[in-house]
C-alpha cells in the first residue's frame, strides 16, 4: 500500500489528485470543528456518552465525533448514505426507475444522481429536525425559539449538503470514492481519542490493563487480516462460450469465469442490523426509566445492547440483511439469460433454469460464508466491550470494516490509474 502511494506520488497527474483529495479532507475536518450556535456542547457530549450503544452512538462514529459536538458537519455523510440505499431499493421496486437505470444510459444515471441529491436534502432536514428536538427536550439548547430552531436545522442541512458536494468533487477530481473517503477520515479521526481511553484504562487497571490492551491489539490485527483476505475473496464459476461463425470469421470458443464476491454487500448489512437491533434501546433511552423488579425493567434488560439476546438478534439480522442485499445485487435468472444470449454456458449445466438454479445455489453458499464473517467481525468487539466493561467498543467492528475496505478500494483506484497511464503510450 505504501509502495503504491509512493509510486503514485511520482506521477504529476496523480500527485495533483492526491493533494486535491487531501485538501477536501482538510476542509471536512475544519467543518467538523465549527459548532452551530445556541447549543451547549458540554451537556450534549455528556448526554451522548450515555447513548453510545444506541443509533445516536453509531451516527457519532460515522461523523467522526462531530455529532456529539453539534458542529456544522454533525450529520456527516449519513443522509447521503441513507438516500442512496433508499433510491437503490426503489429502483428495484419501481419499474420506471429500473428502466431509467438500465436503459437511460449516462442521462439516466445523472437523473438518478439528481434524485439522490434531493432525497439527501430531505433526509437531512428530517434528521436535523429530530436532532434539534432531542436537544430541546433535554435542555441542551442555550436559547430556544423559532429563530434558534431555523439556524440550527438549516446549519445541519447545509453542512450535510456541503459534505455531499465535497464527496462528488473527490469523485471527479480526486482519488477513490469521495463519500467513502470522507467516512474513512471521520472514523480515523477518533483514533487519538481511543488511544487516550486505552491509556486511562491501563492507568486504572495497572499491569492487567497492559495485558488487555495487548490482547485487543492482537485481536484488532487479526481482524484486519481477516477483512483484507475476505474483501478480495471470490468464487469463480467457469463459463465456456460456444464457437459461432459470422461470415468468414469464427467467434467464441474461449473459456471465462463468472466472479462472485464473498462479501458483495460490504458493511451495509452491519449498519442496517445495528440500527434496527439497537432501536428498542434508543426508544427506551428517551423514556422514563422503569422501576427495578417490574416487567418493563426486565424487558429492557433483556433487549439491552450488552445482553445475550441482543447479540443473538444482531447476528441473525446481519445474516438476513446479507442475503437481502445479495439478492438485490446478483440476480441468477438475469445472469443465466445473459449467458444464454451471448452463447455462454456453465459446463455440466444446460442453459436456462438449470444454470440459474446452480448459480442461486452457489450464491446462497457464498453469501452464508460472507454473512457469518460479517457477524463475527461485528460481534467480537461487542463481546470484548462486555468483558472489559467498555461500551465504546460496541461499534468497533463496523468501523474496522469501513476503514480497511475504503483503504483497499483507494489503493485499487490508484493502481488502476497507474495502469491506465502505462498503457496510454500504446494507445496514442
N, C-alpha and C positions, 0 to 999 in steps of 0.2 A: 504493500500500500504506500509506504513512504517512498519507495523507489519510483512508483508510478507518478506520484505528485512531483518528485524531483525532476523526472523526465518531462512532465507536462510544463513545469515552470521554465524549462529551457526553450520552449516554443513560444514566440512572442504573442501569437494569437490566443493561445490557451492561457498564457500569463495574464493577459487583459481580462479574460473571462473569470479567472480565479480572483483577481483583485476586485472586479466588479461584484462578485458574489460575497467577498469579504466585506465590502462597503455596505452592501444591503444588510448583512447580518449586524454590522455596527449600528446602522440606523434602527434596526429592530431592537437591539439591546438598549439604545438610548431611549426609545419609546417605552420600553419596559421599566424605565426608571422615573418616568414623569407621571405623578399621581393626578387623578382627576380631582377637581375642587369639592369641598364640602364633605369629605369623608375622613373619619378618624381611623387612620391606617393601623394604629397600635391596637385598638379594640377589634378591628376586623381581623388582624393577624391572629390574635389570641382566640377569637371565635372559630376561625377556620382550622386552627391547630387541633381543636377538638372534633373537627369534621373530616379528618384526614382519610378515614376509611370509607367515606361516602362518595357520591358522584362529584361533590364540590372538591374533594381532595384530588380526584382524577383530573378535573379541569385545572386545578392549580399546578399539577405536574406538567400537563400539556402546554400551559402558558409560561413555563419556566419560573414559576413563583409570582408572576405578575398578578394573578387572580387574587392572591392573599393580600396584595398591596394596593388593589384598585387603581392600577395605572391605566394609561390610555390604551395599551395593548392587552388589557386584562382578559378579554375574550379570546385573544390569540387566533389560532387557525381553526378552532373548534367549529364556528359557524360554517366555514367553508367545507370542512370535512363532512359535517352533518348534511349540508346541502348536496354535496357530491354523491353521498350514499343514497339520499332520497331520490335524486334525479336518476341515478343508476337503476334503482328499483322501479321507478315509474317508467323508465324506458322499456323495461320488460313487460310491465303491466298494461301500458297504454300503446296500442298499435301505431298511432300517429307518431309518437316519439320514437318508437322502434324503427319505423320506416325512415324517419329523419336521420337516425344514427347510422343505419345500414346503407341507405341509398342516396342520402343527401350529399355525400362527398365532403369536400372542405367547407362548403357553405353550411351544410347540416351540422358539422362539428362546431362551427362558430355560433350557430343559433343555440345549440345545447349549452355551449360555454356561457353565452349571454343569459340564458335561463338560470344556470347555476349561480351566476353573479347576483341576479335579482333575488334568488332564493336565499343566498348568503346574507344579504342585507335584511331580508325579512326575519330570518332566524336570529341574526344578531340583535334586531330590535326586540324580539321576544325574550332572548336571554338577558339583554341589558335591562329590560323592564323587571324581569324576575330577580336579577341581581340587586337592583335598586330597592325592590320590595323587601328583600331579605335584610338589607342594611337599615331600611326604615323601621321594620318590625322589631329589630333587636337593638335599636337606639345607637347605631354606629354612625349616623349622619350628624355633622356639626350644625347643619342648617336644613330645615325642611320647607316644603312649599313647591309650587308649580315650577318656578324658575330653577331651583336646585334639581328637581327631577328631570327637567328638559336638558340642563347642562350635563348631568351625569350620564343619562341614557344616550344622548347624541354623541358624547365623547366616546363611549364604548362602541357605538355603531360605526362612527368614523374611524376609530382605531382598528376595528376588525376589517373594515373595507380597505383601509390602507395596507394592512398586513397581506390581504389577498392580492392587492396590486403589486406589492413587493415580490410576492411569490411568482406572479406572472412575469415580472421583469427578469427574475433569475431564469425562468424557463426560456425566455427569448434571448437574453444577452449573457447569461452566466453558465454555470455547470450544474447539471443534475436537475432534479425536480425541486422547484422553488419552495413549495409548501412543505415538502418532506425535510428540506434542509433547515427551514425556519423552525420546524418542530424539533429537529435534531439539536439545533443551537439552544432552544429553550430548555430542553431536558438536560443537556450537558452543562448548562449554566448553574444547575443545582448541585453539581459535584462538590464545590468547596463547602457548601452547607452540610452535605452528607459527611464529608471528612471531619468537619468540626463536631458533628454529632457523634461520630465514631470516637474522636479523641475524648469527648466528655464522658462517653460510656466507659472507656478504658480507665479514666480517672476515677469513676465511681465504683468500678468492679475490681480494680487492682490487677494482679497478674492474670486472673482468669479472664479479664477483659481482653488482654492481648491474644489469648487462645481463641476466643470467639471471633475477634477481628481477623485472625489468620484463617480460620475456617470459612468465614464469609468471603474473604478474598479468593481462596481456593475454589469455593463454590461458584463465585462470580466468573472466574476464568474458565471453569468447566462449562458453565452455561454459555459463555461467549463462543467457545469452541463448538459446542453442540449447535448453536444457532447458525454459525458460519457453514458447518457441514450440511445441515438440513436446508438452509437457504438456497444452496446450489444443487441439492439433490433432485433428481427427476427420474421418472420411469419412462423408458423409451420403448414404444411399441413398434416393431418392424413393419414397414409398409413397402409393398412391391407395386411397381407401375407396369401395366401391360404394354407390349410393343404395338404400335399402330403406324401405318404408312399413310403419309399425306403427300400426294404427288410422287416424287421420286425420293423423298426423304423419309427416314424411319425415326419415329419419336418414341420416347418411353423406354421401358426395359430396365431402368435404373432402380436401385434399392434406396429407401429412405427410412426415416423414423418419425414417429409421432410423439413428441416430448410431452410429458405430463408431470408438472412440478409437484413435489410432495407437499409443499406449503404454498398453494397458489393464492390463498386469500390473505396472506400477510398477517398483520396484527389486528385486523378488523373484528374477527370473532372474539378476541380477548376484550377489546374495547366495548363491544356491544354486550357481551356476557357480564362484564364488570358493572356496566351502567345499570343493567336490569337487575342483577343479583343484589346490588347494593341499594336499590331503590327503596325497599322497606326500611332499611336503616336510615336512609336520607329522610324519609317521611317521618319516622319516629323522632329524628333529631329536632324537627320543627314543632313537635307536640310536647305536652307536659309529661314529665317522667312518671310512670305508674309506680305505685307503692310496692315494696318488696313483699312477695308472697301471693300476689294476685295473678290471675291468668294472663293479663296483659304483660306483666313483668316477665313471666316465664316464657311467653311467646317471643318477646323482644330479645331475650337472652338466647333463644334457640336460633333466631334468624340473624343474630349479630354477626358482623363481618369477621369476628375472631372465633366463631363457633364451628363445630364439625359439620353441622347441617349446611352452613353457608359454603364451606369448602366443597362438599359433595355437589350441591346445586350449581355452584360456579363451574366446576369441572364438567358436569354434564351439559351445561349451557354452552360452553366452549365447543364441545363436540358437535352439538346440534347446529350452532351457527357456522361451524366449519363446513358441514355438509350442505347447509343452505347456500353459502357463498360459492362452494364448488359446483353446485348445480346451476347457479346463475352464470358462472364464468365458462363452464365447459359442458356443452350440450352434446351427448353421444349421438343422438339421431342426426343432428346437423352435421357433425363431423363425418358420420358414415355416409350421408348423402353427398357431401363434398368429395369424399374419396371415390365414390361410385361415379360421380360426374366427371372426374378427372382421370378415370381409368385406373385408379389405385385400389388395392385390396390388402388385407392383412392375411399372410399365409396361414392356411388351415381354417379360414372362416369365409363363408360366402358373403358377397356384398349384400347390403340391406340390413334386415333385422338381426341376423346372427352377428354381424360386425358391430352394430350398435349395442347389442347385449353384452358382447365381450368387452367393449370399451367402458360400458357402465360398470361392469364387474371389477375391472382394473381400477376405475376411478374410485369406487367405494373402498377398495383396499388401501389405495394410496392416501385417500382423504382420512381414513381412520388413523393411519400412522401419523399423518401431519397433525390431526386433531389431538391425539394423545401427546404428541411432542409439545404443542401449544399449551395444553392443560398442565403438563409437568412444569414447563418454564414459568407459567403464571402462578401455580400453586406453591412451588418451592419457596419463593420469598415470603408468601403468606405464613407458611409453616415456620420459617426462620424467625419472622417477626413475632409469632405467637410464643416461640421458645424463649426469645430474648426479651419479650415484653416491649417491643418497639413497633408500633403500628405504622410508622413511616415506611417500613419495608414492604408493605402490602401491595404497592403498585410498582415495585422494583422490576418484576418480570416484564411487564408491559414496556417500561422504559428501556430495558436492555434490548428487547426485540426491535424496538423502533430505532434505537441508536445504531446497533450493529447492521440492521437492514439498510438504513439510509447510507451508512458509511460504505457498505459493499456496492450499493446502487450507484453512488457518486464515483467510486473508483472505476466501475464498469463504464460509466459515461465518459470519464477521462480516457480510458483505454480505447474506446470506440472512436473518440475524436482523434487520438493519435494515429490509430489505424487508418482512418479516412485520409489524414494528411500524408501518410506514407504511400497510399495508392493514388493520391492526387496527381503525382507526376506521370503516372502511366495513362491516366485518363485524358490528359491535356494533349 
